[in-house]
Amino acid sequence: MKIQSWISTMFTLVMVAGTVATIGKNASAQAHDHAHEGQAHGDHAHSGETLAFQLPEWKTMHFDDAQKAAQHAETVKKLGCEVKQGSHAGHIDLSYRCANWKTLEVADHKLADQWSSWLAASGFDVSHSHIDPAFGAGPEAVEFRLVAWKQIHGNGSPEEAKLVDQLKRIGCDVVVEKHQGHSDIRFRAPTWRDIHLADHAAAGQWTNWLKQNGFEARHEH
């Protein structure tokens, strides 16, 4: 299916089935402000999967078809982007950007993969990860964020493998590149995320661990 046809179908599904929770009534993504700067989760209820996306610099696409240009413009507007449009030499120039990170909640993994692919193909930086279900329930919540990629060097030790596993389990983007006898490990969580723990002691341990590894982290009592 052509991408513009697919995205039109996706927004139809959104409006009919309500599959994209953050798009809501007016089909617009949102940034989820916390009480502090960033994204909020309110009562920390979760369903489906969450994508984060950003496009800080203007992206320009050229269209020969006015309908396709309008469709793409409508889509990125609904996602909360700034949009500019012009024309020259017989084609349409569509420019857009999304300076701040925004989140998009979808119903399932298949939709998350489709949206992730479309956003990446449209020039966005996309964060799509999964939190281990073990961290999805519990009375104590720890919120955390690491906007810029952090890079460390590894040597293939068990401690390194444990670190990578823990980062993935709490929903971070993790990239491991092995070369010349060592590993370059990069990780981030560009929007506020949370994990749920069974008790206050566990929440305190995770808060300390996150801060030691470069994250902003908070645990409200």
Rosetta blueprint (number, residue, H / E / L):
1 M L
2 K L
3 I H
4 Q H
5 S H
6 W H
7 I H
8 S H
9 T H
10 M H
11 F H
12 T H
13 L H
14 V H
15 M H
16 V H
17 A H
18 G L
19 T L
20 V E
21 A L
22 T L
23 I L
24 G L
25 K L
26 N L
27 A L
28 S L
29 A L
30 Q E
31 A L
32 H L
33 D E
34 H L
35 A L
36 H L
37 E L
38 G L
39 Q E
40 A L
41 H L
42 G L
43 D L
44 H L
45 A L
46 H L
47 S L
48 G L
49 E E
50 T E
51 L E
52 A E
53 F E
54 Q E
55 L E
56 P E
57 E E
58 W E
59 K E
60 T E
61 M E
62 H E
63 F E
64 D L
65 D L
66 A H
67 Q H
68 K H
69 A H
70 A H
71 Q H
72 H H
73 A H
74 E H
75 T H
76 V H
77 K H
78 K H
79 L L
80 G L
81 C L
82 E E
83 V E
84 K E
85 Q E
86 G E
87 S E
88 H E
89 A L
90 G L
91 H E
92 I E
93 D E
94 L E
95 S E
96 Y E
97 R E
98 C E
99 A E
100 N E
101 W E
102 K E
103 T E
104 L E
105 E E
106 V E
107 A L
108 D L
109 H H
110 K H
111 L H
112 A H
113 D H
114 Q H
115 W H
116 S H
117 S H
118 W H
119 L H
120 A H
121 A H
122 S L
123 G L
124 F L
125 D E
126 V E
127 S E
128 H E
129 S L
130 H L
131 I E
132 D L
133 P H
134 A H
135 F H
136 G L
137 A L
138 G L
139 P L
140 E E
141 A E
142 V E
143 E E
144 F E
145 R E
146 L E
147 V E
148 A E
149 W E
150 K E
151 Q E
152 I E
153 H E
154 G E
155 N L
156 G L
157 S L
158 P H
159 E H
160 E H
161 A H
162 K H
163 L H
164 V H
165 D H
166 Q H
167 L H
168 K H
169 R H
170 I E
171 G L
172 C L
173 D E
174 V E
175 V E
176 V E
177 E E
178 K E
179 H E
180 Q L
181 G L
182 H E
183 S E
184 D E
185 I E
186 R E
187 F E
188 R E
189 A E
190 P E
191 T E
192 W E
193 R E
194 D E
195 I E
196 H E
197 L E
198 A L
199 D L
200 H H
201 A H
202 A H
203 A H
204 G H
205 Q H
206 W H
207 T H
208 N H
209 W H
210 L H
211 K H
212 Q H
213 N L
214 G L
215 F L
216 E E
217 A E
218 R E
219 H L
220 E L
221 H L
